[in-house]
Amino acid sequence: MTSTSKLIRGGLCFIILSFLLTACKTTQSVSTVAPRQAKEVLDSLNIRYIEYSFFTASARMKYNGEESKIGGRMKIIMQPDSLVWMNFKKFSIEGARVLIRADSVKILYRQEDVYETRSTQAYFDHYNIDLSFRSLQELMIGNLPIPKEEDIDKYHTDQYYNIGFNHEGGNYQYMINEDFSIFRASITDSAGRQIIATFGDYDDHMFAKRKDIEITTPGNGTSKISMKLSDVVFDTPKSIKFDIPSHYTRLP
């Protein structure tokens, strides 16, 4: 695999991780929140669940890691239980095109005339993404896990409603505003990797169009991602194009 393919493949992993933290609408608090029971906060978070039949968006992304930097534009199309389609461009030149389905991941590397394909589970396992395809889509659209009241192991109030709980092998910590919106999310997974995200620029669907994320991996330092989304559209079907040219070589 060439250095460019390695860079795109690694960047794709972090892009997926960044979308896993798409959050509900939030406005940062400036004073102590009013006293409330945890159940009231959880009920309000559940009301913010996003129902959709189709999702499209454009994005500008910057990634700054220990060994590499990536910047460019991307487009995302998603249909529930069906597909996630993305393409990546720099200076208006397409570098990669990706199609994720429940059973497969396919990536075209446009500048090198090569492609790769493997099962979705194999791809997730390779990058320690402990999710099902359905869970991936839920988190990409902004439906973060909300615990049951009895599963909360930490709850207190100060400037925020602070909730801590465990979910599918990961430890989640939320800082929630007076209006029951998530201001910051921190996730530590079973491999010791920690993801901390803050959000801004929210639309009428309570979808965060600005995300700033730090990912710390044991032994590999901290990587930072800044992503700004635009042209966000819900429930308008879009067609996709994903053909593997006959002259492309398959990567091992």
FENPETA-V639249 format. One line per field, one symbol per residue. ss: DSSP state (h for helix, s for strand, l for the rest). psi: psi as a letter, one per 40 degrees, with the letter a starting at -180 (. if undefined). Layout:
BEGIN
ss = ???
psi = ???
END
This chain:
BEGIN
ss = llhhhhhhhhhhhhhhhhhllllllllllllllllllhhhhhhhhhhlllllllssssssssssllllssssssssssslllssssssssllssssssssllllsssssllllssssslhhhhhhhllllllhhhhhhhhhlllllllhhhsssssslllsssssssllssssssslllllssssssslllllssssssssslllllsssssssssslllssssssssssssssllllllllllllllssll
psi = hidddddddddddddddddeehiihihhieihiihiiddddddddddehhhidihiiiihhhhhadeihhiaiiihhhhhecihhiihihfehhdihhhhideihhhhgdeefiiihiidddddddefhgiiddddddddeegihhiideehehhiibdihhhhiihfeihhhihhidefihdihhhhaeeehhhhiiiigiaeefhhehhhhhhhhheeahihhhhhiifhhifhiiiihghhideihhi.
END
